[in-house]
Amino acid sequence: MEEYRTLCNQLKHTLAFTQSEYETQKAEYQRIVEEYKLSAEAEVNDVENNIDKYDPQIFMKLYCLIIMKFISKLAREYKS
């Protein structure tokens, strides 16, 4: 019986630790995503505010590059 109680306590401890780590990593990932999102939005706003200075094809290329950069950052963070 004591062995069973010890095993249950170890499992409870492991579960609590795992949940804590999960929540910590989730919060960190959300913070990073929000940071990248704000950065991408700032770049897009800058391009949109200066749209009259760009040729339409160049504007679309810049817009796509900004979005690709954002997606690339997210993918790198997701892998790590």
Contacts in CASP RR format, 6 or more apart in sequence:
PFRMAT RR
TARGET T0000
AUTHOR 0000-0000-0000
METHOD contacts of the structure
MODEL  1
MEEYRTLCNQLKHTLAFTQSEYETQKAEYQRIVEEYKLSAEAEVNDVENN
IDKYDPQIFMKLYCLIIMKFISKLAREYKS
29 77 0 8 1.000
29 78 0 8 1.000
32 77 0 8 1.000
33 74 0 8 1.000
33 77 0 8 1.000
36 70 0 8 1.000
36 73 0 8 1.000
36 74 0 8 1.000
36 77 0 8 1.000
37 70 0 8 1.000
39 70 0 8 1.000
40 66 0 8 1.000
40 67 0 8 1.000
40 69 0 8 1.000
40 70 0 8 1.000
43 66 0 8 1.000
43 69 0 8 1.000
44 63 0 8 1.000
44 66 0 8 1.000
47 54 0 8 1.000
47 59 0 8 1.000
47 62 0 8 1.000
47 63 0 8 1.000
47 66 0 8 1.000
51 59 0 8 1.000
54 62 0 8 1.000
END
